[in-house]
Amino acid sequence: MKSIWMVFVIMLFYIPSLFAQVVDIPDTNLRSALIETLGKTPDTPITVLEMESLKVLRANDRGISDLTGLEAASRLRELYLNHNAIADLSPLSGLNKLYRLELNHNETLSDLSPLSGLPNLNVLNIEHNVISDLSPLTELFTLHHIGMHHNIVEDLSPVAGLHNLRALSMGDNLITDLTPIKDLKKLEWIGMSGNPPADLTPLSGLRSLRSIHSWGTPILDLAPLKDLPKLRVLDICGGEILDISALAEMTTLTEIYLVGNDITDISSLANLTNLTRLNLSENDISDVSVLAGLPHLKWLAFNHNAVSDVSEIDSLFEDIVIVWHNNPAFPGGGTKIVGPWLWVLVAGERMTDGDALSVASDGRGTEQQVATVGASEGKHVGNNVWTADTIAPSGNNNIGEMLKRQGIGNNGIVYGSATIESPIEQQTRLFVGHRDGIRLYLNGDVVYQKNSGHWQEGYHVYFPVTLKAGTNVLLAGLDNHPNHVHQWHASFGFDVDTDYTVNAPISREKIPAYDVNMDGQVNILDLVLVGQFFGVSGPSNARADVNGDGRVNISDIVLVASHLGEITGIPAAPVLLRKNTELTPAMLNTWIQQAQTADDGSLTFRQGIAALQRLLEIVVVPKRTALLVNYPNPFNPETWIPYQLAVAADVTLTIYTADGQQVRKLSLGHKPAGIYESKSRAAYWEGKNELGEFVASGLYFYTLAADDFIATRKMLIIK
């Protein structure tokens, strides 16, 4: 009994001391990653107990070269060590619970032998290294995924027994023989780009195979793939393929990518009715009529071919995305719009991440707003400003060169705004070319967006658009993939016969004072901005002092109100009034009373007071719908018929003679709730019948119908 007690006492003191042991981690970069993962403060020891608590370690791109110390992480399941300088994997040899290991881009890594005894390894990524020998993987039977492209592997024999393998990425190696993988019946995905010429015969029995991907590996024959029942994606680009007749029997395919081959005849695709995506770019195809019979096609590319007639596939252009530039039949498009544009560079990576313009301006300027009213030269967006510049009509880096001239670099998302003047409304086509992601607006509407483009300059796509009579606003947002830093290009233009000119940018200096927020139009937002500083002398926003007299008062309100609805720079769609504009009936009533008191009889005051009264009608929502007395009454020959709506409604006004004969019906359209009393808002009757003839003197009745509401009043014409 005494001995048992002694053992207990010894363990009581020994076990805590064991867990308190400090793990030696000589690589400071590895230690830093562990400190962050464990949530410890810098320079504090890392204990065995803490290492054993680790389940996942992400230490990508940390400059790690020595893994010593990781042997203590005995419960580690996921380890990410991509983009480091690791050559020795010995500390990993005892991590028996390791499930996922990523060692991509370590460049000098060649020896996998420390991994040979990892019994639970499921995912192994060893891409972009100098590995030639896969024999340490021979007995890793739990492996489901191996990613090993861009190494120097010649022999696949070591993976022949890995019967649980689902995915094998072996591109950019020196593999000439696929025979070792012929019995891997569970393989679903194969990547084999950039290898020597390949015979696909060993793949003929891989009945679970769903996707095969290859770019730049010469393919001898597609026939071995024709009996694979689950094959859905065939992606063999740059494979020197001439004959695709074997595809005729591969009816399970849903996606085919055959870019950069030597194909001339695509008739064998006629029966592939399950196809949803098809890319035949950069071949020598002249006839695409067979594609008209593919009912489920959603995306098609056959750019850089010899197609001179697309009439047989006209119906496809209406329903799906088609990329087909650089064919004889592709319309040339008109002159490229070189500018003047207004450009601004903001922080961001991809257009798909959202509205980078809004983020950069803290919400003060959104893509939608700029796409509707245009940009102003010199206006700040974050740390940059809208700057006028042109882009070259050709060249594969015209955006990059423009940014270089401005001296602001090319790291981010660039927005370009141009205003297009059209003498009449025109149905035309907008031609676009771009390298990377794009979102394109015309007059506030998104007309085109895509996550990637084409490396070659020039127009790539076109689509129908409407240019309205007058000024149109074009806004393009463009991102730039890091790998394409010297190939940032974009092109924009319309049909050859489109009649338009590009306006010079509007500078902030040219915007009048009564456009307080300088958005190109005078509206309720300008009144609100002045109202925020009402009664203040020398406000922080000097533009609220519209007349420049050092005080913000009713004179400034009147001056803005007298110009309501005017376009000061770029014509834009009217801004709808909303309840959150901070313009209240009480505020307007106060302004109207003050304006009437201060009225000096000038045109500015008369126009300003009238505008404020009209605004009051818009802002106030009556409690009930009503038809009011017309004015003047009696009248000759014209009159105004006021009314008010408690709710939005479709409104008509019908005029009858005293004996009930209809004289005139006025369809006023759908009207929002509000008061319609002023001459600019009330219904107007000029005293004519449906034939345009003036009616005789006498008593008439007018009936207002607003959805379910109907009311009638009488009026009198005296001549």
Secondary structure as GFF3:
##gff-version 3
##sequence-region A 1 719
A	DSSP	alpha_helix	2	19	.	.	.	ID=ss1
A	DSSP	alpha_helix	28	38	.	.	.	ID=ss2
A	DSSP	alpha_helix	48	52	.	.	.	ID=ss3
A	DSSP	beta_strand	56	58	.	.	.	ID=ss4
A	DSSP	three_ten_helix	70	72	.	.	.	ID=ss5
A	DSSP	beta_strand	78	80	.	.	.	ID=ss6
A	DSSP	three_ten_helix	90	92	.	.	.	ID=ss7
A	DSSP	beta_strand	100	102	.	.	.	ID=ss8
A	DSSP	three_ten_helix	113	115	.	.	.	ID=ss9
A	DSSP	beta_strand	123	125	.	.	.	ID=ss10
A	DSSP	three_ten_helix	135	137	.	.	.	ID=ss11
A	DSSP	beta_strand	145	147	.	.	.	ID=ss12
A	DSSP	three_ten_helix	157	159	.	.	.	ID=ss13
A	DSSP	beta_strand	167	169	.	.	.	ID=ss14
A	DSSP	three_ten_helix	179	181	.	.	.	ID=ss15
A	DSSP	beta_strand	189	191	.	.	.	ID=ss16
A	DSSP	three_ten_helix	201	203	.	.	.	ID=ss17
A	DSSP	beta_strand	211	215	.	.	.	ID=ss18
A	DSSP	three_ten_helix	223	225	.	.	.	ID=ss19
A	DSSP	beta_strand	233	237	.	.	.	ID=ss20
A	DSSP	three_ten_helix	245	249	.	.	.	ID=ss21
A	DSSP	beta_strand	255	257	.	.	.	ID=ss22
A	DSSP	three_ten_helix	267	269	.	.	.	ID=ss23
A	DSSP	beta_strand	277	279	.	.	.	ID=ss24
A	DSSP	three_ten_helix	289	293	.	.	.	ID=ss25
A	DSSP	beta_strand	299	301	.	.	.	ID=ss26
A	DSSP	three_ten_helix	311	313	.	.	.	ID=ss27
A	DSSP	alpha_helix	314	319	.	.	.	ID=ss28
A	DSSP	beta_strand	321	323	.	.	.	ID=ss29
A	DSSP	beta_strand	341	346	.	.	.	ID=ss30
A	DSSP	three_ten_helix	351	353	.	.	.	ID=ss31
A	DSSP	alpha_helix	356	360	.	.	.	ID=ss32
A	DSSP	alpha_helix	367	373	.	.	.	ID=ss33
A	DSSP	beta_strand	380	381	.	.	.	ID=ss34
A	DSSP	beta_strand	384	385	.	.	.	ID=ss35
A	DSSP	beta_strand	387	389	.	.	.	ID=ss36
A	DSSP	alpha_helix	398	406	.	.	.	ID=ss37
A	DSSP	beta_strand	413	422	.	.	.	ID=ss38
A	DSSP	beta_strand	426	434	.	.	.	ID=ss39
A	DSSP	beta_strand	438	442	.	.	.	ID=ss40
A	DSSP	beta_strand	445	450	.	.	.	ID=ss41
A	DSSP	beta_strand	461	467	.	.	.	ID=ss42
A	DSSP	beta_strand	470	478	.	.	.	ID=ss43
A	DSSP	three_ten_helix	482	484	.	.	.	ID=ss44
A	DSSP	beta_strand	490	494	.	.	.	ID=ss45
A	DSSP	beta_strand	501	502	.	.	.	ID=ss46
A	DSSP	three_ten_helix	508	510	.	.	.	ID=ss47
A	DSSP	alpha_helix	524	532	.	.	.	ID=ss48
A	DSSP	three_ten_helix	542	544	.	.	.	ID=ss49
A	DSSP	alpha_helix	554	561	.	.	.	ID=ss50
A	DSSP	three_ten_helix	579	581	.	.	.	ID=ss51
A	DSSP	alpha_helix	585	598	.	.	.	ID=ss52
A	DSSP	alpha_helix	603	619	.	.	.	ID=ss53
A	DSSP	beta_strand	626	627	.	.	.	ID=ss54
A	DSSP	beta_strand	639	641	.	.	.	ID=ss55
A	DSSP	beta_strand	643	645	.	.	.	ID=ss56
A	DSSP	beta_strand	649	657	.	.	.	ID=ss57
A	DSSP	beta_strand	662	671	.	.	.	ID=ss58
A	DSSP	beta_strand	674	676	.	.	.	ID=ss59
A	DSSP	beta_strand	683	685	.	.	.	ID=ss60
A	DSSP	beta_strand	698	706	.	.	.	ID=ss61
A	DSSP	beta_strand	709	717	.	.	.	ID=ss62
###
